[in-house]
């Protein structure tokens, strides 16, 4: 669901904004294709889980972290999409939800989401993706905060 939300649903919900440079779009697309392949191949060909894995505290905690992160991410995106009325421009500070606690609630939600995924999967590939997410979105969150 998160990949479908970010790739298919979210772009249809956003209003007019700054255009994305084509090169940035291509790099993001290539990253997502490669990461999807890497995650899928890792889970389907290499990861081995005992039959009791779905009851393991690591899986349960990771799944809950992923679910809470996804909910924060989707709710934060909703708040951001509705900051300005049609035709309005200029900067507005988001209020509500996790924005009351962190200035980049959408970034926080996505980072939490992928660290939850990494804990639930317990693979080096899922951890690598979570760390990439942390470094990329963490730097964006810092820029937005400033």
C-alpha positions in Angstrom: 0.0 0.0 0.0 2.7 2.6 0.8 4.3 2.3 -2.6 1.0 2.5 -4.4 0.0 5.5 -2.2 3.2 7.4 -2.9 3.4 6.5 -6.6 -0.2 6.5 -7.7 -2.6 8.1 -5.3 -0.5 11.0 -3.8 0.3 12.6 -7.2 -3.3 12.7 -8.1 -4.2 14.4 -4.8 -1.7 17.2 -4.8 -2.5 20.6 -6.3 -0.4 22.6 -8.5 3.1 23.0 -7.2 6.7 23.4 -8.3 7.5 21.2 -11.3 10.0 18.4 -10.8 13.1 18.5 -13.0 13.1 15.6 -15.5 16.6 14.4 -14.4 15.4 14.2 -10.7 12.3 12.3 -11.8 14.5 9.8 -13.8 16.9 9.3 -10.9 14.0 8.8 -8.4 12.3 6.3 -10.8 15.6 4.3 -11.2 16.1 4.3 -7.5 12.6 3.0 -6.8 12.8 0.3 -9.5 16.2 -0.9 -8.2 15.1 -0.8 -4.5 11.9 -2.6 -5.3 13.8 -5.3 -7.1 16.3 -5.5 -4.3 13.7 -5.7 -1.5 11.6 -8.3 -3.5 14.5 -10.5 -4.4 15.9 -10.4 -0.8 12.5 -11.4 0.7 11.6 -14.0 -1.9 15.0 -15.7 -2.5 17.2 -15.2 0.5 15.3 -14.3 3.7 14.4 -17.4 5.7 11.9 -17.1 8.5 10.7 -19.7 11.0 7.0 -20.6 10.9 6.6 -18.6 14.2 8.0 -15.4 12.7 4.6 -13.6 12.6 4.4 -14.0 16.4 8.0 -12.8 16.9 8.3 -9.5 18.9 10.6 -8.1 16.2 8.0 -8.7 13.5 5.1 -7.4 15.6 7.0 -4.3 16.7 8.2 -3.6 13.2 4.8 -4.1 11.7 3.2 -1.7 14.2 6.0 0.8 13.5 5.4 0.5 9.8 1.6 0.9 10.2 1.9 3.9 12.6 4.5 5.5 10.3 2.3 5.0 7.3 -0.7 6.6 9.1 1.5 9.6 10.2 2.8 10.0 6.7 -0.6 9.9 5.0 -2.2 12.2 7.6 0.7 14.7 7.4 0.5 14.7 3.6 -3.3 15.5 4.0 -2.5 18.4 6.2 0.2 19.7 3.8 -2.1 19.4 0.8 -4.7 21.5 2.5 -2.5 24.3 3.8 -3.5 26.8 1.1 -6.8 27.6 -0.4 -6.9 27.5 -4.3 -5.0 30.5 -5.7 -3.1 31.2 -2.4 0.7 31.4 -2.5 3.4 31.8 0.1 4.7 29.8 3.1 2.4 28.5 5.7 3.3 26.6 8.9 1.4 23.3 9.1 -0.6 22.7 12.3 -2.2 19.5 13.7 -1.3 15.9 13.9 2.4 15.2 14.4 3.2 18.7 13.2 2.6 19.8 16.8 5.7 17.8 17.8 8.0 17.8 14.8 8.3 20.3 11.9 8.7 17.6 9.3 5.9 15.2 10.3 5.6 13.7 6.8 9.3 12.9 6.8 9.2 11.5 10.3 6.3 9.3 9.4 8.1 7.9 6.3 11.3 7.3 8.3 9.4 5.5 11.0 7.5 3.5 8.3 10.7 2.1 6.8 12.5 1.4 10.0 9.4 -0.6 11.1 9.6 -2.4 7.8 13.4 -3.1 8.4 12.6 -4.5 11.8 9.8 -6.7 10.6 12.0 -8.1 7.8 15.3 -8.2 9.6 17.3 -8.2 6.4 20.4 -6.1 5.5 18.6 -4.8 2.4 15.6 -3.5 4.4 18.0 -1.9 6.9 20.0 -0.3 4.0 16.8 1.2 2.6 15.7 2.5 6.0 19.1 4.1 6.5 19.0 5.7 3.0 15.5 7.0 3.8 16.8 8.4 7.1 19.7 10.2 5.5 17.8 11.5 2.5 14.6 12.6 4.3 16.5 13.7 7.4 18.5 16.2 5.3 15.3 17.4 3.6 13.5 17.7 7.0 16.5 19.8 8.3 16.3 22.1 5.3 12.5 22.5 5.7 12.9 23.2 9.5 15.4 25.9 8.8 
